[in-house]
C-alpha cells in the first residue's frame, strides 16, 4: 500500500481532483502549493512532500488544504468527494466500454509496448553502466514509464479491496 491510497482516503477531495487532472486537478495542486509552500503539480509531488518534509505542522497544513479545497468544490457544485470520484470512474468505464465495443487493439498494444519498454529500461539500468551525461534523462524516463505502467495495471486489473481497507484504516489513524 502506498501513500496514494492513504492520501485518497484521508484527503478525498484533493485526491479525487488530482486523479481527474484538468482544471480541477490544477485547482487542487494550486491549493496544496499555497498551503504547503512548495510546488505541487502532480499526485507524486504529494508523496515526495510527505516523505521528505521535516515540517511538524505538515499534517495540519494538509488537513487545512483539504478543508479549503472542499469549500471551493462545494461552491462549484461538487458537494462530496464521491461525486468527483464517480465522474472519474464513469470516464474510465466509458473508455473500457469503448475498447470493448470498437474492439480497438491499440490500448492493448500500447500497454504491451510500455510494459516492455519499462522492464527493458530497468534491466539496462541494472546490468549496464550509465554515462553520467545520460543518468538524469534515463532516471526521468524510468519514472515516467513506471507511472504509465502503474496506470496500465490499474486500468486492466483495478485496485484490490484489501488495499482499500488498509488505506481507510491508516487514513482514520492520520485524521484522529
Residue frames as a rotation matrix with the C-alpha (Angstrom) as fourth column:
UNK 1
0.586 0.811 0.000 0.00
0.811 -0.586 0.000 0.00
0.000 0.000 -1.000 0.00
UNK 2
-0.445 -0.796 0.410 1.37
0.811 -0.553 -0.193 3.39
0.380 0.246 0.892 -0.97
UNK 3
-0.824 0.052 -0.565 0.93
0.283 -0.826 -0.488 6.98
-0.492 -0.562 0.665 0.02
UNK 4
-0.846 0.526 -0.085 -1.59
-0.357 -0.442 0.823 7.48
0.395 0.727 0.562 -2.79
UNK 5
-0.248 0.772 -0.585 -4.01
0.486 0.621 0.615 5.10
0.838 -0.132 -0.529 -1.07
UNK 6
-0.359 0.049 -0.932 -3.61
0.912 -0.194 -0.361 6.91
-0.199 -0.980 0.025 2.24
UNK 7
-0.942 -0.025 -0.334 -3.98
-0.027 -0.988 0.151 10.33
-0.334 0.151 0.931 0.59
UNK 8
-0.690 0.719 -0.087 -7.08
-0.060 0.063 0.996 9.15
0.721 0.693 -0.001 -1.26
UNK 9
-0.001 0.706 -0.708 -8.77
0.777 0.447 0.444 8.17
0.630 -0.549 -0.549 1.99
UNK 10
-0.252 -0.171 -0.952 -7.50
0.885 -0.438 -0.156 10.95
-0.391 -0.882 0.262 4.28
UNK 11
-0.508 0.012 -0.861 -7.89
-0.169 -0.982 0.086 13.77
-0.844 0.190 0.501 1.74
UNK 12
-0.157 0.495 0.855 -10.70
0.673 0.687 -0.274 12.63
-0.722 0.532 -0.441 -0.58
UNK 13
0.821 0.508 -0.261 -11.48
0.177 -0.661 -0.729 15.91
-0.543 0.552 -0.633 -2.38
UNK 14
0.274 -0.804 -0.528 -7.87
-0.795 -0.498 0.346 16.72
-0.541 0.325 -0.775 -3.25
UNK 15
-0.557 -0.511 0.655 -7.17
-0.145 0.836 0.529 13.12
-0.818 0.200 -0.539 -4.21
UNK 16
0.195 0.726 0.660 -10.23
0.655 0.404 -0.638 12.84
-0.729 0.557 -0.397 -6.47
UNK 17
0.893 0.142 -0.428 -9.46
-0.148 -0.804 -0.577 16.12
-0.425 0.578 -0.696 -8.23
UNK 18
-0.017 -0.981 -0.194 -5.78
-0.772 -0.110 0.626 15.26
-0.635 0.160 -0.756 -8.63
UNK 19
-0.429 -0.073 0.900 -6.73
0.245 0.950 0.194 11.91
-0.869 0.304 -0.390 -10.16
UNK 20
0.580 0.754 0.307 -9.08
0.550 -0.084 -0.831 13.59
-0.601 0.651 -0.464 -12.62
UNK 21
-0.552 -0.804 0.219 -6.50
0.761 -0.379 0.527 16.12
-0.341 0.458 0.821 -13.74
UNK 22
-0.063 0.518 0.853 -7.66
0.777 -0.511 0.367 19.00
0.626 0.686 -0.370 -15.93
UNK 23
-0.106 0.050 0.993 -8.89
-0.193 -0.981 0.029 22.24
0.975 -0.189 0.113 -14.34
UNK 24
0.862 0.452 0.229 -9.95
-0.315 0.122 0.941 20.55
0.398 -0.884 0.248 -11.09
UNK 25
0.618 -0.722 -0.312 -6.55
0.773 0.631 0.071 18.90
0.146 -0.285 0.947 -10.78
UNK 26
-0.280 -0.700 0.656 -4.86
0.508 -0.688 -0.518 22.25
0.815 0.188 0.548 -11.30
UNK 27
0.309 0.492 0.814 -7.10
-0.458 -0.673 0.581 23.80
0.834 -0.552 0.017 -8.65
UNK 28
0.978 0.011 -0.208 -6.15
0.158 0.612 0.775 21.02
0.136 -0.791 0.596 -6.20
UNK 29
0.201 -0.979 -0.007 -2.46
0.920 0.192 -0.342 21.46
0.336 0.063 0.940 -6.98
UNK 30
-0.219 -0.248 0.943 -2.67
0.105 -0.967 -0.230 25.23
0.970 0.049 0.238 -6.51
UNK 31
0.714 0.542 0.444 -4.46
-0.404 -0.199 0.893 24.81
0.572 -0.817 0.076 -3.17
UNK 32
0.842 -0.450 -0.298 -1.81
0.540 0.688 0.486 22.38
-0.014 -0.570 0.822 -1.92
UNK 33
-0.032 -0.908 0.418 1.04
0.794 -0.277 -0.541 24.51
0.607 0.314 0.730 -3.22
UNK 34
0.071 0.134 0.988 -0.30
-0.231 -0.962 0.147 27.57
0.970 -0.239 -0.038 -1.41
UNK 35
0.882 0.365 0.299 -0.81
-0.366 0.129 0.922 25.73
0.298 -0.922 0.247 1.91
UNK 36
0.818 -0.572 -0.070 2.43
0.547 0.733 0.406 23.74
-0.181 -0.370 0.911 1.89
UNK 37
0.651 -0.577 -0.494 4.67
-0.438 -0.816 0.377 26.43
-0.620 -0.029 -0.784 0.45
UNK 38
-0.538 -0.780 0.320 6.05
-0.127 0.450 0.884 24.04
-0.833 0.435 -0.341 -2.18
UNK 39
-0.343 0.395 -0.852 5.19
-0.939 -0.180 0.294 23.38
-0.037 0.901 0.432 -5.79
UNK 40
-0.476 0.324 0.818 2.73
0.027 0.935 -0.355 20.53
-0.879 -0.146 -0.453 -6.19
UNK 41
-0.378 0.302 -0.875 1.87
-0.882 -0.404 0.242 19.80
-0.280 0.864 0.419 -9.80
UNK 42
-0.068 0.362 -0.930 1.10
-0.525 0.780 0.342 16.07
0.849 0.511 0.137 -9.82
UNK 43
0.847 0.529 0.061 -0.02
-0.329 0.431 0.840 13.43
0.418 -0.731 0.539 -7.28
UNK 44
0.461 -0.748 -0.479 3.53
0.689 0.641 -0.338 12.11
0.559 -0.174 0.810 -6.90
UNK 45
-0.306 -0.575 0.759 4.61
-0.024 -0.792 -0.609 15.51
0.952 -0.204 0.229 -5.56
UNK 46
0.512 0.549 0.660 2.38
-0.707 -0.167 0.687 14.97
0.487 -0.819 0.303 -2.51
UNK 47
0.919 -0.221 -0.326 4.16
0.319 0.903 0.287 11.69
0.231 -0.368 0.901 -1.81
UNK 48
0.008 -0.983 0.186 7.52
0.612 -0.142 -0.778 13.44
0.791 0.120 0.600 -2.12
UNK 49
-0.096 0.022 0.995 6.45
-0.515 -0.856 -0.031 16.16
0.852 -0.516 0.093 0.32
UNK 50
0.821 0.502 0.272 5.22
-0.493 0.385 0.780 13.56
0.287 -0.775 0.564 2.83
UNK 51
0.810 -0.525 -0.261 8.43
0.553 0.832 0.042 11.56
0.195 -0.178 0.964 2.67
UNK 52
-0.109 -0.960 0.259 10.91
0.781 -0.244 -0.576 14.44
0.616 0.139 0.776 2.69
UNK 53
0.236 0.259 0.937 9.30
-0.168 -0.939 0.301 17.21
0.957 -0.228 -0.179 4.72
UNK 54
-0.586 -0.442 -0.679 10.58
0.632 0.273 -0.725 17.90
0.506 -0.854 0.119 8.21
UNK 55
-0.609 0.457 0.648 7.70
-0.474 -0.865 0.165 20.29
0.636 -0.207 0.743 8.94
UNK 56
-0.966 0.239 -0.100 5.95
0.228 0.597 -0.769 19.23
-0.124 -0.766 -0.631 12.18
UNK 57
-0.362 0.871 -0.333 2.81
-0.332 -0.454 -0.827 21.06
-0.871 -0.188 0.453 11.02
UNK 58
-0.925 -0.090 -0.369 2.58
-0.379 0.182 0.907 19.17
-0.014 0.979 -0.202 7.71
UNK 59
-0.716 0.695 -0.061 -0.48
0.688 0.718 0.111 17.10
0.121 0.037 -0.992 8.63
UNK 60
-0.114 0.671 -0.733 -2.31
0.541 -0.577 -0.612 20.19
-0.833 -0.466 -0.297 9.92
UNK 61
-0.499 -0.131 -0.856 -1.48
-0.510 -0.754 0.413 22.04
-0.700 0.643 0.310 6.69
UNK 62
-0.978 0.154 -0.141 -2.74
-0.021 0.597 0.802 19.13
0.208 0.787 -0.580 4.59
UNK 63
-0.424 0.871 -0.250 -5.98
0.875 0.322 -0.361 18.98
-0.234 -0.372 -0.898 6.58
UNK 64
-0.119 0.338 -0.934 -6.43
0.101 -0.931 -0.350 22.74
-0.988 -0.136 0.077 6.13
UNK 65
-0.802 -0.214 -0.557 -5.77
-0.516 -0.222 0.827 22.42
-0.300 0.951 0.068 2.38
UNK 66
-0.844 0.535 0.010 -8.40
0.498 0.778 0.382 19.64
0.197 0.328 -0.924 2.18
UNK 67
-0.154 0.818 -0.554 -10.95
0.767 -0.255 -0.589 21.81
-0.623 -0.516 -0.588 4.01
UNK 68
-0.301 -0.024 -0.953 -10.25
-0.317 -0.940 0.124 24.83
-0.899 0.339 0.276 1.79
UNK 69
-0.938 -0.103 -0.330 -10.45
-0.346 0.259 0.902 22.72
-0.007 0.960 -0.279 -1.33
UNK 70
-0.650 0.759 -0.034 -13.66
0.757 0.643 -0.113 21.05
-0.064 -0.099 -0.993 -0.15
UNK 71
-0.059 0.610 -0.790 -15.21
0.332 -0.735 -0.592 24.51
-0.942 -0.297 -0.159 0.30
UNK 72
-0.544 -0.212 -0.812 -14.16
-0.614 -0.559 0.557 25.53
-0.572 0.802 0.174 -3.22
UNK 73
-0.983 0.160 -0.095 -15.55
0.054 0.732 0.680 22.30
0.178 0.663 -0.727 -4.68
UNK 74
-0.390 0.887 -0.247 -18.85
0.793 0.187 -0.580 22.76
-0.468 -0.422 -0.776 -2.82
UNK 75
-0.102 0.303 -0.948 -19.14
-0.168 -0.944 -0.284 26.24
-0.981 0.130 0.147 -4.29
UNK 76
-0.704 -0.227 -0.673 -18.60
-0.686 -0.029 0.727 24.70
-0.184 0.974 -0.135 -7.74
UNK 77
0.241 0.933 -0.268 -21.42
-0.954 0.278 0.109 22.21
0.177 0.229 0.957 -7.16
UNK 78
-0.054 -0.317 -0.947 -19.42
-0.081 0.947 -0.312 19.17
0.995 0.060 -0.076 -6.10
UNK 79
0.443 0.382 0.811 -20.87
-0.746 -0.345 0.570 18.56
0.498 -0.857 0.132 -2.66
UNK 80
0.692 -0.289 0.661 -18.93
-0.391 0.619 0.681 15.39
-0.606 -0.730 0.315 -1.92
UNK 81
-0.297 -0.932 -0.209 -15.75
-0.781 0.111 0.614 13.63
-0.549 0.346 -0.761 -2.99
UNK 82
-0.339 0.231 0.912 -17.72
0.281 0.950 -0.136 10.60
-0.898 0.210 -0.387 -4.11
UNK 83
0.764 0.633 -0.126 -19.30
0.118 -0.329 -0.937 12.74
-0.635 0.700 -0.326 -6.84
UNK 84
0.344 -0.739 -0.579 -15.83
-0.894 -0.446 0.038 13.63
-0.286 0.505 -0.814 -8.14
UNK 85
-0.605 -0.606 0.516 -14.71
-0.469 0.795 0.384 10.02
-0.643 -0.010 -0.766 -7.95
UNK 86
0.109 0.713 0.693 -17.87
0.355 0.623 -0.697 8.84
-0.928 0.322 -0.185 -9.74
UNK 87
0.812 0.094 -0.576 -17.11
-0.433 -0.563 -0.704 11.23
-0.391 0.821 -0.417 -12.60
UNK 88
-0.164 -0.957 -0.237 -13.59
-0.963 0.104 0.248 9.82
-0.213 0.269 -0.939 -12.86
UNK 89
-0.537 0.005 0.844 -14.91
-0.128 0.988 -0.087 6.24
-0.834 -0.155 -0.529 -12.57
UNK 90
0.550 0.795 0.255 -17.50
0.187 0.180 -0.966 6.79
-0.814 0.579 -0.049 -15.29
UNK 91
0.531 -0.467 -0.707 -14.77
-0.820 -0.494 -0.290 8.24
-0.214 0.734 -0.645 -17.51
UNK 92
-0.595 -0.770 0.230 -12.69
-0.708 0.638 0.303 5.08
-0.380 0.017 -0.925 -17.03
UNK 93
-0.232 0.594 0.771 -15.75
0.147 0.805 -0.575 2.87
-0.961 -0.020 -0.274 -17.56
UNK 94
0.770 0.549 -0.325 -16.64
-0.207 -0.268 -0.941 4.62
-0.604 0.792 -0.093 -20.80
UNK 95
0.052 -0.834 -0.549 -13.06
-0.991 -0.110 0.073 4.17
-0.121 0.540 -0.833 -22.04
UNK 96
-0.740 -0.296 0.604 -13.24
-0.327 0.943 0.062 0.45
-0.588 -0.151 -0.795 -21.26
UNK 97
0.191 0.899 0.394 -16.70
0.187 0.361 -0.914 0.14
-0.964 0.248 -0.099 -22.85
UNK 98
0.633 -0.031 -0.774 -15.41
-0.680 -0.500 -0.537 1.89
-0.370 0.866 -0.337 -25.97
UNK 99
-0.447 -0.887 -0.118 -12.50
-0.866 0.395 0.308 -0.51
-0.226 0.240 -0.944 -26.16
UNK 100
-0.566 0.320 0.760 -14.89
0.082 0.939 -0.335 -3.48
-0.821 -0.127 -0.557 -25.96
UNK 101
0.477 0.877 -0.054 -17.41
0.080 -0.105 -0.991 -2.06
-0.875 0.469 -0.120 -28.44
UNK 102
0.657 -0.270 -0.704 -14.90
-0.726 -0.477 -0.495 -0.93
-0.203 0.836 -0.509 -31.04
UNK 103
0.872 -0.424 0.244 -12.56
0.403 0.905 0.136 -3.85
-0.279 -0.020 0.960 -30.44
UNK 104
0.769 -0.622 0.148 -9.74
-0.462 -0.701 -0.544 -1.38
0.442 0.350 -0.826 -30.51
UNK 105
0.730 -0.566 -0.383 -6.43
0.634 0.771 0.069 -3.18
0.256 -0.293 0.921 -30.07
UNK 106
0.207 -0.707 0.677 -4.37
0.087 -0.675 -0.732 0.00
0.975 0.210 -0.078 -29.75
UNK 107
0.527 -0.045 0.849 -4.69
-0.793 -0.384 0.472 0.30
0.305 -0.922 -0.238 -25.93
UNK 108
0.933 -0.187 0.307 -3.51
0.029 0.891 0.453 -3.30
-0.358 -0.414 0.837 -25.58
UNK 109
0.561 -0.759 0.331 -0.62
0.667 0.177 -0.724 -2.73
0.491 0.627 0.605 -27.99
UNK 110
0.254 -0.446 0.858 0.38
-0.343 -0.872 -0.351 0.45
0.904 -0.205 -0.374 -26.13
UNK 111
0.770 0.073 0.634 0.16
-0.636 0.173 0.752 -1.38
-0.055 -0.982 0.180 -22.79
UNK 112
0.850 -0.489 0.195 2.45
0.493 0.869 0.030 -4.12
-0.184 0.070 0.980 -24.08
UNK 113
0.365 -0.734 0.573 4.88
0.470 -0.387 -0.793 -1.56
0.804 0.559 0.204 -25.53
UNK 114
0.387 -0.194 0.901 5.04
-0.656 -0.745 0.121 0.46
0.648 -0.638 -0.416 -22.29
UNK 115
0.897 -0.034 0.440 5.48
-0.324 0.627 0.708 -2.71
-0.300 -0.778 0.552 -20.22
UNK 116
0.700 -0.672 0.244 8.25
0.708 0.607 -0.361 -3.97
0.094 0.425 0.900 -22.49
UNK 117
0.288 -0.590 0.754 9.93
0.150 -0.750 -0.644 -0.58
0.946 0.299 -0.128 -22.56
UNK 118
0.625 0.013 0.781 9.73
-0.696 -0.443 0.565 -0.15
0.353 -0.896 -0.268 -18.79
UNK 119
0.864 -0.271 0.424 11.20
-0.093 0.743 0.663 -3.53
-0.494 -0.613 0.617 -17.93
UNK 120
0.596 -0.702 0.390 13.81
0.714 0.241 -0.657 -3.32
0.367 0.670 0.645 -20.71
UNK 121
0.329 -0.449 0.831 14.93
-0.224 -0.892 -0.393 0.05
0.917 -0.057 -0.394 -19.36
UNK 122
0.764 -0.032 0.645 15.03
-0.642 0.059 0.764 -1.32
-0.062 -0.998 0.024 -15.80
UNK 123
0.846 -0.460 0.269 17.17
0.447 0.888 0.110 -4.23
-0.289 0.027 0.957 -16.99
UNK 124
0.410 -0.710 0.572 19.53
0.518 -0.334 -0.787 -1.88
0.750 0.619 0.231 -18.80
UNK 125
0.450 -0.210 0.868 19.86
-0.584 -0.805 0.108 0.32
0.676 -0.555 -0.485 -15.71
UNK 126
0.851 -0.086 0.518 20.61
-0.408 0.513 0.755 -2.70
-0.330 -0.854 0.401 -13.53
UNK 127
0.676 -0.524 0.518 23.06
0.493 0.844 0.211 -4.52
-0.548 0.113 0.829 -15.79
UNK 128
0.260 -0.596 0.760 24.83
0.845 -0.240 -0.478 -1.72
0.467 0.766 0.441 -17.69
UNK 129
-0.430 -0.484 -0.762 26.95
0.745 -0.667 0.003 1.24
-0.510 -0.567 0.647 -16.67
UNK 130
0.631 0.706 0.322 25.23
0.775 -0.554 -0.303 4.55
-0.035 0.441 -0.897 -17.37
UNK 131
-0.402 -0.757 0.516 27.21
0.734 -0.603 -0.313 7.52
0.548 0.253 0.797 -18.67
UNK 132
-0.595 0.113 -0.796 26.94
0.641 -0.530 -0.555 10.48
-0.485 -0.840 0.243 -16.28
UNK 133
-0.926 0.211 -0.314 25.54
-0.335 -0.845 0.417 12.70
-0.177 0.491 0.853 -19.03
UNK 134
-0.542 0.737 -0.404 22.62
-0.249 0.319 0.915 10.31
0.803 0.596 0.010 -19.58
UNK 135
-0.865 0.150 -0.479 21.68
0.473 0.566 -0.676 9.45
0.170 -0.811 -0.560 -15.98
UNK 136
-0.745 0.595 -0.301 19.17
-0.206 -0.635 -0.744 12.23
-0.634 -0.493 0.596 -15.41
UNK 137
-0.360 0.612 -0.704 17.33
-0.925 -0.138 0.353 11.57
0.119 0.778 0.616 -18.67
UNK 138
-0.534 0.112 -0.838 17.21
-0.119 0.971 0.206 7.81
0.837 0.209 -0.506 -18.08
UNK 139
-0.902 0.216 -0.374 16.02
0.420 0.233 -0.877 8.21
-0.102 -0.948 -0.301 -14.50
UNK 140
-0.573 0.728 -0.376 13.30
-0.596 -0.685 -0.418 10.61
-0.562 -0.015 0.827 -15.62
UNK 141
-0.325 0.424 -0.845 12.28
-0.795 0.362 0.487 8.22
0.512 0.830 0.220 -18.39
UNK 142
-0.786 0.010 -0.618 12.18
0.248 0.921 -0.300 5.35
0.567 -0.389 -0.726 -15.88
UNK 143
-0.838 0.488 -0.244 9.89
0.099 -0.304 -0.947 7.37
-0.536 -0.818 0.207 -13.61
UNK 144
-0.375 0.708 -0.598 7.58
-0.884 -0.468 0.000 8.29
-0.280 0.528 0.802 -16.48
UNK 145
-0.378 0.195 -0.905 7.39
-0.511 0.771 0.380 4.71
0.772 0.606 -0.192 -17.76
UNK 146
-0.917 0.021 -0.398 6.89
0.324 0.623 -0.712 3.41
0.233 -0.782 -0.578 -14.21
UNK 147
-0.662 0.715 -0.223 3.97
-0.317 -0.537 -0.782 5.78
-0.679 -0.447 0.583 -13.70
UNK 148
-0.213 0.567 -0.796 2.49
-0.967 -0.006 0.254 4.80
0.139 0.824 0.550 -17.06
UNK 149
-0.636 -0.074 -0.768 2.92
-0.141 0.990 0.021 1.12
0.758 0.122 -0.640 -16.23
UNK 150
-0.932 0.327 -0.157 1.16
0.218 0.158 -0.963 1.59
-0.290 -0.932 -0.219 -12.87
UNK 151
-0.380 0.819 -0.429 -1.73
-0.744 -0.547 -0.385 3.27
-0.550 0.173 0.817 -14.71
UNK 152
-0.313 0.209 -0.926 -1.91
-0.755 0.537 0.377 0.37
0.576 0.817 -0.010 -17.16
UNK 153
-0.867 -0.028 -0.498 -2.01
0.227 0.867 -0.443 -2.19
0.445 -0.497 -0.745 -14.35
UNK 154
-0.766 0.617 -0.182 -4.72
-0.050 -0.340 -0.939 -0.16
-0.641 -0.710 0.291 -12.62
UNK 155
-0.320 0.645 -0.694 -6.70
-0.935 -0.332 0.123 0.11
-0.151 0.688 0.710 -15.87
UNK 156
-0.268 0.164 -0.950 -6.63
-0.551 0.782 0.290 -3.61
0.790 0.601 -0.119 -16.60
UNK 157
-0.434 -0.009 -0.901 -6.72
0.460 0.858 -0.230 -5.03
0.775 -0.514 -0.368 -13.07
UNK 158
0.531 0.681 0.504 -8.06
-0.054 -0.566 0.823 -2.27
0.846 -0.464 -0.263 -10.79
UNK 159
-0.469 -0.623 0.626 -7.22
-0.670 -0.210 -0.711 -1.95
0.575 -0.753 -0.319 -7.12
UNK 160
-0.517 0.250 -0.819 -7.81
0.415 0.910 0.016 -4.62
0.749 -0.332 -0.574 -4.52
UNK 161
0.508 0.775 0.375 -10.44
-0.058 -0.404 0.913 -4.12
0.859 -0.486 -0.160 -1.85
UNK 162
0.590 -0.380 -0.712 -7.94
0.801 0.386 0.458 -5.28
0.101 -0.841 0.532 0.79
UNK 163
-0.544 -0.810 0.222 -5.66
0.796 -0.581 -0.170 -2.43
0.266 0.084 0.960 -0.14
UNK 164
-0.222 0.561 0.798 -8.57
0.002 -0.818 0.576 -0.03
0.975 0.129 0.180 0.10
UNK 165
0.777 0.535 -0.333 -9.48
0.287 0.171 0.943 -1.28
0.561 -0.828 -0.021 3.57
UNK 166
0.118 -0.824 -0.555 -5.90
0.991 0.064 0.116 -0.86
-0.060 -0.564 0.824 4.80
UNK 167
-0.642 -0.328 0.693 -5.85
0.488 -0.872 0.039 2.65
0.591 0.363 0.720 3.34
UNK 168
0.299 0.849 0.435 -9.05
0.003 -0.456 0.890 3.50
0.954 -0.265 -0.139 5.18
UNK 169
0.750 -0.036 -0.660 -7.60
0.637 0.309 0.706 2.31
0.178 -0.950 0.255 8.48
UNK 170
-0.322 -0.935 -0.146 -4.37
0.946 -0.322 -0.025 4.28
-0.024 -0.146 0.989 8.05
UNK 171
-0.498 0.194 0.845 -6.26
0.258 -0.897 0.358 7.40
0.828 0.396 0.397 6.99
UNK 172
0.640 0.768 -0.014 -8.52
0.195 -0.144 0.970 7.16
0.743 -0.624 -0.242 10.03
UNK 173
0.407 -0.595 -0.693 -5.42
0.904 0.157 0.397 6.97
-0.128 -0.788 0.602 12.22
UNK 174
-0.603 -0.694 0.393 -3.95
0.764 -0.645 0.032 10.03
0.231 0.320 0.919 10.47
UNK 175
-0.313 0.550 0.774 -7.07
0.098 -0.792 0.602 12.15
0.945 0.264 0.194 10.78
UNK 176
0.548 0.516 -0.658 -7.59
0.678 0.187 0.711 11.49
0.490 -0.836 -0.247 14.50
